[in-house]
Amino acid sequence: MPDLPPCGTLPSSPGQAPCWLAPSARHLRSFLALPELAIVAESCAAERRLHEELQAEPHQSVERKRLATLADDDVRSNYETFLRFRDALLAAGTFEAYYLAVMRNGRIAVPPVFVAKVVEAIVARLFEDASDPFERRAAQLLCRPQRVTISDGRVLSADSDAADRMSDAGGDVIGWLMRQGCASHGASMPVLGADNADVFAAQGDPLSFILDLTLEVASELGHGLRFTMTRADSGLAALARVLERWIAHFLGVRTTIRPLQRIDDPAWAWHIGLDVESSAILDDLYRGSAPDPTRLQRLIGLFRLDFADPAEMRADLAGKPVYLGVAMSDAQLLRLKPQNLLINLPLAATM
């Protein structure tokens, strides 16, 4: 892949995007609840007072000399980092404007946990009205790590934190949870499907369901015949719709994204990996270098992205598809980087 060109001017102010999310006191309090800032038994009196006052009024200014009264050096550093982050977030005006500014800067000096909370807030607002249970579950892939397992040709994804909390298994966490579901419904994480979508909607907790990312299922018909069918309720199809909405929300660009089983394109011109693993694998494939088969098996999703208006693309790429990839790590973890779509789309300079 050649070096990425400038992507043009991205929206950077709330006035350009009235549906963007302004940080509220409730949002700021959620950062104060993080383990790095939460009160513990060892917290000194000055830390307790500061935390209590920020909980009551999260927007209040805090003088540097007050931070000097905190007894623990690590706690003092954590509050300094939080206050810098909070002030930058409030100055940006919205979570989206802050997120774009940080990602376009190229050097992220903010703790990953803060960035994750920013994306989580955006996702929660963006998909709060989603009526499709598969989209609501797939949206969590934008902001939460997933455990992935491949079993009997199925690619299954479970929220990493939720799965670890519910399981005492050391290896195949998802398989263990599904087996437990057969014996004890209270200990299981069900696979989201048409038969339990109403339970999902009523429960309101997308983290407690496994998402089936399998794109195609094959059936043996006998006599050497094999029938392959694309699953209408594939988690990859739901993720494709989520990514379309993500792009439109930030960039105001309409796209069509559909899952693929493979890339058969001799004129392949542009691709974007949605995580570290898929970026490296797609780079190798683009250059004609076949990755090791074991590594290639980590590539669990491919997509084709087309712009609704080719004029919104870079002129030399107008009308050409953009290929996307999703891959799990060697430890079978999936960590999407949704900023890749916003930064690396080949937008026209006038956009």
N, C-alpha and C positions, 0 to 999 in steps of 0.2 A: 504494500500500500504506500503510495507517495505521501510526503508530508502533507498534513491537513492545512488547507488554506484558511484565511479568515472567513468566518461564517456570516459576516455582515452584522448589522445592528440588531441585537436582541432586545425585547421589551425590558425596560429597566426601571419603570416607575408605576405606582399604583394607578395613575391616571390613564395609562395605556391599557391596563387590564383590570377593569372594575371588579372582576370575580376573584381576584387574588386575595389572599388571606392576611389580614393585619394581625400582628401578635397582640393577644389580650392578656389581662392579668392571669387568667386561668392557664394560658399557655406558659407564661413565665414561671408560674408556681410549679408546673410539671418538671421544669429543669431543676428547681430547688429540691425536688424529691429524688433526684438521681443519687446513687450511692456516694458519688464524689462530693456531694454537698449536704447530704442528709445528716441530721443530728444523731450521734452515737453516744454511748455511755461516757466515752473519754472527752467529749466536747467541753470546752471551757465555757465559762459564763459569758464572755464577750461573744463567742461564736453563737451561743444559744440566743442571745439578745438580737444579734444581727439577723440570724435566720428567721426569728419570729417577726421582726419588723419587715423584712423583705417578703415574707409570706403575706403580711397584712397589706403592704403596698409595694409590689414588685418593681414598679417603675421608679422608685425613689433613688436619688443620687446617693452615692456612698463615697465619702472622702477617703483618700489614700491613707491618711494618718489613722483612720479608724481601723483599717485592715491591719495596721501594725500592732494593734492590741490583741490580735488572735494569737494564741499561744503556740499552735502547731504550724510549722513552716509549710507543710504540704497543704493544710487547710487554707492557709493564707494564699498560697499559689492558686489553689482551685477557685477561690472566690475572685481573685484578680482576673483569672481566665474567663470565668462566667460573666463578670461585669463588663469586660471588653466585648465579649460575644453579645451580651444583651444590648449594649449601647449601639453596636454595629447593626444589629437586627432592627432596633427601633429607628435608627437613622435611615435604613433601607426602606422602611415603611411597610413591607410585606415579607412573608416568608419566601415567596417566589423571587422577588427582587434580590433579597439577600443571597439566596441559593445560587442564582445565576451569576452574581458578582463574584462569589467565592470560587465557583467552578471555572469561570472564565479567567480568573487570576492565574490558574495553573498551579499555584502553590497553596495548599490547604494548611493554614496555620491554626485551624480550629480542631479541638479534640473530636475524633470520629463519633463519639457518643452524641455530641451536640448536633453534628450534621445529620446523623440518623434521626434524631428527634425532629429536626426541621422537615425532613422528607416525610416522616410519619405524620406530622401535622398537615402537610399539604395533601397527602394521600387520603387522610381521614375526611378532610373537607371535600376533596374532589369526587370521592366515591360514596359520600354519605347518602346520596339519593339513588344509588345504583340498585335497580330492581333485579338484575341478573345475579344470582348467587355465585355463579362461576367467576364473574368479573370481580365481585367483592372479594372473593378468596384470592384470585390471581393478583389483585392490586397489592396484596400484602407482600408479594415478591419484590416490589419496588423498594421496600423499606426494612424488610426483616429477612435474616439468613434462613435458608431452608436446608433440611436434611433430605437427601435424595437416595432412593434405592431403586434398582432395576430388578424386577422379579417376574418371571414368566412372560417376558416381553412388555411388561408394563413399567412406565416411568412414574414413580410416585414421589410426591413432595410434601413434606410436613414442616410446619414451623419449628425451627431448631430448638428454641427455648421451651416451647410448649411440649414438644416431644421428649426432651430431656427431663422435664419436670414429671411427666407422666410415666416414664419408663425407667426401670433399673437394669435394662439390657445394656451390654457393653458394645455390641456390634450392630446388628441389624435392628435399629430402634423401630423403624416403621413396621417391619415384619412382626416384631414382638407385639407392638400395639394392636396390629390387626388380628393376631392370634388371640390376644387377650379379649378382643371384642367378641370373639366366638364364644368365650366362656363367661365373660363378665362385661356387660355393656358399660358399667360404670368406669372401667379402666381403659376403655378403648378410644382411639381416634378413628372415626369412620371415614371412608372415602366418599367425598362429595359426589352425588349422582342425582339423577332425576327422581329416584325413589326416596331420597331424604332431603331434597332441596327445601321443602316446607319446614322441616326441623331446623335446618340451617338458618332460614329466615327468622324463625321464632326465637332461636337461641341467641342470635345477635353476636356470636363470637366466632369470627372466621378463622381464628388461630387453632381451634379445636378440631378442624376437619383437614383430612389429607386431600391434596389436589392431584388428580390423575392427569399427567402431562402427555400421556400416550396419544400420538396423532393417528396412527392406523392400527387396526386389528385384523389379523389374518385367520381365516377358517379353512380347515382342510375338508374338501368336499368328496374325497375319495377318488380312486383311479388316477392319482397324480395331479388332480385339480386343486387349485388353491385360490380362494377368494379373499381379496384385500379390500377393506372398507375404511374410509376416513370417518373418525368419530366426530359427530356433531357437537358433543359436549366435552371435547378435549380441552384440558387446561391450557394448552398452547394456543388454541383459538381464542379463548377468553383473554389470555395474556396479550395477544395481538390487538384485541379491541382496547385493552387497557393502555397499551403503548400509543395507539392512535389518539386516545383522549389526552394522554400525557403531553404529546407533541402539540396538539391543538391548544391546550391550556396555556402552555408557556410561550409558544411561538406564533400562534394564530395560523398555523399551516395545516391544511387538511391532507391526510394521507390515507392510503389503504394498505393494511398490513395483513398478510396471510401466511400461515405456517407452510413449510415445505418439508418434504422427506429428504430431498437432496438438491444441490445446485448443479444444474446442467446448463451452463451459459458460457460459450466460448468467448463472449464479449464482456465477461465479468469486469466491471469498472470500479465499483465502490462497495465497501462493506464496513460494518460497525459491529464489534463485539460488545455485548451488553454486560460483560464481566471480564476479569483478567484472563481467565482460562480461554474463553472463546475468542478473545482478541488475538491471542498468540496462535491459536489453531487456525483461524481464518487467514491470518497473515501468511502462515506456512502454505496453506492450500492455494492462496492467491498467487504466491510466488512459484507454485508448481512443486513444492517440496512436501511430499506425503509424510504426515506425522506418524509416529509409532502407533500401531493399531490399538494398543492399550490406551494411549492418550486420546486417540480419535474417538474412542467409545465414551469419553467424558462429554462429548458434544451431544447434548440432549435436545436441542431445539434449533431449527433454522427457520428464517422468515424472509419473505420478499416484501419490501416497502416500495410503494409507488406514490409519487406526488399527484394530487388531484389536478394541480396546475403545474405543468412542466416549466412554466416561466418562473416559478419560484425556486427552481434549482439553478445551480451554477451552469453557465451557458454550455460548457463543453460536456456536461453530463445530463443535460435536459432530456427527459424522456426515458432515461436508463433506470433500471431498478437499483435499489440499494438493498444489499443482503445483510441480514442480522443473524447473530448467533448467540446461543445460551449454552453454557457448559458448567459442569460441576468440577470441584477440585478433586485431587487425589483422595482427600478425606471424605468425599461425597457430600460436600457442602456447596450450596449455590448462593452466591452473594452478588446480586445484580448491582450495576452502577448505572442508574437511569440517567445520570448526567451525560453519559456518553452519547445518547441520542440528541441531546440539546446542543452539545458542543461540536459534534462531528458530522451532523447532517450537512450535505453539500448545498447550502443555501445560496441563492443569488446575492450578489453584493448589495442589491437595492432592498433586500428584505430587512 
